[in-house]
Amino acid sequence: MIDDRTVLDDTHLELAEHEPESWVRRFEPDRSSAGYNLILFRRRVPVIIDMSGRVVHTWPEVRATGRFRLNQDGSLAVIGTDNLVKEYSWDGDLLWHFQLDDVHDLPHHDLIRLENENYLVLVHDGHGHADYLLEIDRSGEVVWEWWIQDHADRFTTWDSQNTDPSHSNSIREIPANRWFDAGDDRFRPGNILVSARTLNTIFIIDRSSGEIVWTHSKGFDGQHEAVMLDRPLRGAGLIMVFNNGLNNLNEYRRSSVETINPVSGVLEWHYGSENFYSSVEGSAQPLSGNNALITSSQGGRVFEITRRGRIVWEWVPPYPPMRVERVAYDHCPQLAVRPRPPEDEVVPEDRRPYVDADLYRFDFLWQTEERLLGGRARKVLTTNNGCRDLRIPTGATLRAEFGIDGERLAGRSIEVNFRLSIDDHLEPPVVLVDESLDETADPPWRSSNASLAANALQQVTLCLETQVNGDFEGAEIVAYWVNPRIRSNEERKRRTDRLRTISEHERKLREQQLRAFGYVH
């Protein structure tokens, strides 16, 4: 039963309780390209907010994963958390849906409505683990199909041993552009621009032949969201990309937004900052006036910048935001009839810059393991010794947890010294944790908290050391660090502890999606 309300999670109940106005940290109306913002509340409920964060419209019983599109007739297209491609009316009524034939395949990351009003959807092949594209008409018929593995020889970075060799994450229809007007058929309007993260490549598919007619890889490192600037934007015909910096190929923990001349391959413009980093996810949308809207998903914020990099709007929700999109006040008839909302300036209480959360995470989610230790599930590090260079946010605190898995000792003796230090490269390193535990420790798990306020906006090196002594062969496997948690002032202010229920059906589907893309091992 599609959209069975009896298994609906309770996220929609929070819509009436939250105060999104407090999530707008900065707004300069005179410099911003104002409009409405399309967000996924709690990463799954489609909502429209204005520039002050006020809720304009919601679809409280719709659940989306990763992407939704507001069409210009007011209909809403989503990739559902139930792995269906669906279209809803402005009022939330289901108008159309499509289900893949193979239950192992997943629609993921992106869908667009083409000029011919068919939908183009990215799909993950559950058997071969590469991606393919499907064009689906209103009757639910597949009218065009394209498989990336058929063109593997076009990519020098293709790894047939990789369980996710392409990991495409965005698709766009090429708009009218100056390159085609000048006779370059590679950029024919209607061709498809694709970003493939694992390949560190963006490319264009010729719709008539199915051939890849253009590729670009220079400087890319786990990139997302390739889009050609449309008329009448300045720089129309250039391609904008969110370059994550996932593997530190260009610089350690640095993301950038770039615009590329697709004919010359020249980098025309880029934005980067020592405070900006999202290892995965993220998007960049070109706006009028030469501005850009940037979603730093794992950084924890969305912000609009001018061409010179001035932040003129900043939105910091209490959850990682996903691919926020700005639309014009008259984007669809339902929005056009509304009075234009007030645009009130917002000045941040703390004028120091916001530091993205991925800059002060010791290890990322996919670098940790979940283990049942000390009576509860803990996200533990896969290494007991190591250092990370981190940038500390304002008003930060650190929580460190460590301990021994006593059940695996089997009565044998062990002594473990846990040591954590921080080095600001100005003064001698400061030891924050120095504690020894043995097989008699009760409890076998300990925690330590420390203020890092003195390190605000500093680049520091955080180091963990573990020394194990005992008569247990391979004793190091019984001593663990939980991934150290650094929390900023901003994060604490917006944090919510409300527990939300998720249906068992949705939990299984979410795990299936995460496993398919290598985020769960």
N, C-alpha and C positions, 0 to 999 in steps of 0.2 A: 504494500500500500504506500504510494508516494506521499511524502510529507505527512506521515501518520502523527497526529498531535499527541497521541498517548506516549510516544517515545521522545518527545521534544525536550531538549535540555532547558534549564531555567534561566539561561542568560538574558532572555527578553525581559525578565522581571526587574533586572537592574537598570533598564533604560529609563525608568521613571525616577530612579534614585540618584543616578550619577550627576555630577556637576561639571560638565565638559568645559564650561567657561574658564574654570581654574586651570585647565590643561593648556590654554594659550599663554605661552610665556612671553611672547613679543609680537607686536603688530604695528607696522608703520604704514598706514593707509595710503599716504602720498607716494610711496615708493613701490607698493605692492601691486601685482596684477590680480586684483580681488575677484572673487567668485564664490561658488559653493565647493565644498570639499567632500569627496566620496570616501568614506572610511569603512573598515570592517571592525565594528565594535567587538572587543574581545576576540578579534581575529576571525569572527564568523558571522556576525549579524550586520547586514548592509544598512548604513545610516548616512544621511546627508547633514553636514553641519555648515554654518556660515563662518566667516573669518574670525568671529569672536568665540567660536566653539559652541554656539547655541544649536540645538537640534532643530532641523528644518523638516525632515521626513525620515521615517524608518520603515523597514519591512521586518517587524519583530519576530515573525515566525518563519523567516527564510534563513537558511544556513548555507554559507558559502565557504569554500576553502581556497585561499590564495588569491582569488581574482573575482571581481564582478564588474559588469559594464552597464552603465546607464545609457540606453539608446536615446536617440533624439525624438522618438515618439513617446518617451516616458516609460517604456518597458525596461525590465531589468533582466540581464542575462548573467547566469552564475554557473560555476562549477560547484555542484552541491557537495556537502560533506557525505552524501550517500553515493558519490561517484556517478551522478547523473548530470547531464548538461540540461539546464532548464531556463525557461523564460517566464517571467512573472509580469503581471500588470502593475501599474503604479500603486494600486490598492492591495497588492500581494496575492492576487489570484493566479494560480498556475495556468499559463496559456499554452505551453508547449514543453515537451521534454524528449530527450534522446538517451538511449541506453546502449552501451557497447555490447556487441555480440559475445565477446570473451570476458568472463567475469574476472580474469586475472589482469586484464588491461585497465589502465587508469587514465581518465582525462586529468590533466594537471597543468598548473601554472598559468595557462592563458587560453582565452577564447576571444574572438572578435567577430562582429557582424560585418560582412563584406558589403561592397557597394551593391551587389545583386541581392542583398538581404539574406543570403545563406550564412550559416555560421561556420567558421574555421576553428578547429579545436586541436590543441596539442595532446597527444596520447602517449603513454608509456607502455611499451610492449612487455607484458608480464612474463614472457617466455624468453625472448631474445635480448630483452633489457635495453633496447635502443628506443628511439622515439619515432613517431610517425604523425602525419597530419591528415585530418579528415575534414572535408567540406560536406556539410549536411544541409539539405534543403528543408523547406517547411513541412514536407510530407514525411521527413525522417529518413529519406534516402541518401546514401553516400554517393555524391556525384563526382568527387575527386579524392584521390588518396596518394600520399607521397611518403616514402620510407627513407630515412636518413642512411640506414645501413647499405642501401643500394648505391650510395655515393661515398662510401668510406674511403675510397682511394683518393678523394679530393682533399682529405685532411691528413697532414703530416703528423698530427698529434693523436690520431685515432689509435686506441689501445683495445684490441679485441679481447684482452684478458680482463678488462674493467667491467664490472657488473652494471655500470651505468656510463657507457662510453660517450654519450653525447650530452645528456642532461640539458635539453633545451628549456629555456625559461621565458621566452617572449616571442610573439609573432605579430607582425604588422603588415598591412597592405601599403605598398608604395604609393604615395600620392602623386599628383601632377607635379613635375619638377623641371628645373632648367636643364638638367643633364639629358633627359629624354628629348626635350624641346630642341636641344642642339644635335640630336641624332644618335645618342648613345642608348641602344635598345636594352642594355642591361638594367636600366632604371625605368623600364616601361611601367606606367601606372597599373596597379593590379598585381604586379609581381610581389613576392612575399619575402620580407626581411625577418630573419630568424637569429636569435642569440643562443649559442650552445656553450654552456658554462664549462663542462669538462674539457671541451676542445679549445677553450680560450679563443673562440672564433665567432664572428658574426658573418652571415652570408645571405645571398639573395637567390631565390628560386624563380626561374622563369616559368610562369604559369602554363604557357602553351606547350613547352617541350619537357618540363620537369627537370631540366638541367640546372645545376648550380652555376650561375653566370658571374658571380662576384663574391669574393671573400676578403676578410680583413682580420688580422690577428695581432698586429704589432702592438706590444705593450699591454695586451689584455691578460687579466689574471682573475679568472672566475667571474666574469662580467655578467650583468643583467640588463634587460630592458633597452634594447636597441630600437630607436625610432627616428625616422627621417623627418626633419622639420618641414612643416607644411606651410604653404602660402596662407596668409600674408606675413608670417613670422620673419623677422630679420634672420638672415642666414639660411633661408629656405633652401632645402636640398642637402644641407649638411646632416650628418647622422649623430645623434646624441646617445651616449652609452654610460651606464653606471658601472664603473670599473672597481670591483670589490677589493682586490688585493688579497685574495684568499690565501695564496701560497707565498706571500711576501716576495714575489718575483721582482717587483720594482722598488719597494721600500717596506720596512717592517711595519705591519699593522697600519696601513694607509689606504684609504679608498679615494677615488677621484671621480668626478663627472667630466666627460670629455665630449667635444664635438669634432668630428672628423670629416674632411673633404673626401668623399668616396672615390673621386676620379684621380686625385693626386696622392691620396693616402696621407696627406699632411694633417697633423693635429692642429686645428684652428684655435681651440680654446680649451682650457681645463680649469676645474676648481678642485682644490684640495686644502686641507687644514690639519694641523696637528691634533685637533679635537674631533676629527671626523673619521669614523671607521665602522663598517658593517661587514663582517667576514663573509656572510651569506645573505641572501634576500636583498631587498632594496630596489629602488627605482628612481628615475629622473625624468621629469616631464618638462619640455620646453614651453614657456609661457610668453605671452605678448610682452613687449617692452624689453625683450632680451633677458628676462628673468627665467629662473628654473626652479621647479618644485622638486625637492629631494626627500625621499623616504629612506632614512637610515634605520632599517628595520631592527637589526640587532644592536644598533647604537641607542635605540629607544626614542627617536624623535622624528618629526617631519619639519623641514624648514625651507623657506623660499629665499633665494639669493638674487642679487643683482649681478650683472656681468662682472662687476669688480669684486664680487664675493661678499657684499654686505648682506647680513641676514635681516630680512624685513618682515618675516613671519616665522614663528616657531611654535610648534604644537607638541607637547610631551605628555602622552597618555600613560596610564599605569600598567601598560602591557606593550609588548613589541608591536609597533604598527606595521601594516602590510600595504604596500603599493597604493598609497593615497593618491587620488587624482583630483585635479582642479577642473571644474567646468564653469562655463559662463552663466551669468544670472538668467539668461534666456535659453539655456541649453535645450530645454524641452518645454512643451506647452504648459505643463503643470508647474514648472518653476517660473516661467515667463509671466504668469498672471499674478505672482506674489509681489507685494511691494518690496523694493530693494531694502535689504536689512541695513541697520546702522553699522557704520564702520568706525568703531571706537579704538583709539590708540591704546596699546598695551605696552607698558615699560616694565621690564623684568625687575623684581625686587632685588635680585642679586645680579649686578651688571657684569660679573665675571662670566666667561664663556661656559656653555654647557659642554661637558666631556662625554662622548659616546661610551656606552657601557662596554662595548667590545674592546675598548682600550684599557680597561682595568679588570678584565676577566683573566684569571690565571690560565685555565684551560677552557676550551669551548665544549659544548654539549657532546659532540661526536668524539671527543678525545677522552671522555670519562666512561666509567663502567658503573652500572647500578648493581649493588650487592646488598644482601640482607645481612647486616652486621649490627651486633648489639641490640637486636630485637626490632630493628626497623631498616627500611631501604635507604641506602646512602649512595650519593654520587661520588665515587672515589676516583682518585687519579690513577692512571695506568703506570705512573712512575713515582718512586718514592724520593727521588733526588732530582732537582732541576731548578732553573732560574727563569724568570720571565721579565722582560722590560715592559713596564706599565706606565700609563699616565694617570695620575690620581685626580679625581674630581674634588670639588669643594665640599668641605664638611664631611669627609669620608670616614667610615669605620670599617674595620676588618674583623671577620669572624673566622677562626680556624678551628677545625675539628680533626681529631686524630685518635687512633686507638689500635687495639689488638683484637684479632678474631680468635677468642679463647677456645671456641669449639674445635678449631683445627690444631690446637696444641697437643691434645690427647695426653695431658698430664706432664708434658716435658717443660723444661725450663727455658725461659727466654728473657732478654732485657733489651728494650728498644729505647733509644734516645731520639726524640722528635725536636727539631730545631728549625725555627723560621726567623729570617732576618730581612731587613729592608735597607737598601743603600741608595741615598740620594746623590751620591757622587760628589758631595760637598764636604760632608763630615764622615767620620768612620761609621760603618754599618751598625744599625741598631738591632739587637736581638729582641724579638717580640714573643717568641715561644722557645723555651728550653726546658723540656720535661722528659723524664724517663719513666717507663712503665715496664712491669714484669708480669709473670703469669699470675701473681697474687693481686694485681691491681683491681680495685673494686670502687667504682665501675671501670670497666676496661676501655671506656671511651670518654675522652675529655674534650673540652672546648675552651677557647681563649678569645677574648675580645680586646681590641685596641683601637684607639683613635688615630686617624691619619690626617687630622685637620692641619697639622703643621706641614704636611707634604702637598697641600692643595696646588694643582696645576704644575706639579713637578713630574719629570721623567725619573722613575725609580727602578731599581732592580729588586724584585722579590724572590728570595731563594728558600727552598725547602731542602732539608737534609735529614736523612734517617740512617741511624747506625743500629745494626741488629747483631746481637751476640746471643748464642745459646746452643743447645745440643739438638736442635731440630733442623734436619736437612732441608735446605731451601727455606729457611725461617723468614726471609724477607717477604714471602707471600702472605704472612699473617699480620703484617703491619701496614696500615693504610692511612693516607691523608684524604679527607674529604676535600673536594675542590674549594679552595679558600674563597670566601665571599666578601667582596668589597661593595659597600652600599653608599651611594651619594646622598647628599641632602635632598636633592630633587626627587630621587627615587623613594626616599622615606616619606616625603610629603604626600606623594601620590599613591602610595602602596595601599592595597586593600587585602584584607584577610578573609573576606567572605568566601565561603566554600560554595562551589557551583557543581551541580550534578550533571553528569554526562551519561546518556543512555549507553548500555552495554553494546548496542548495535553500532553507535557512533564511535565508541572507544576502539572497537575492533577495526573499523574502517580507517580511523586515523593511524592506528598502528600499522595497518597494511600500507598506507601511503608513505609513512616515514621509513618503513623497511625497504620499500621499493627504491627509495632514493638514498639509501645508505646512512640515514640519520639514526637508526636503531640497529644495534648488532645483537 
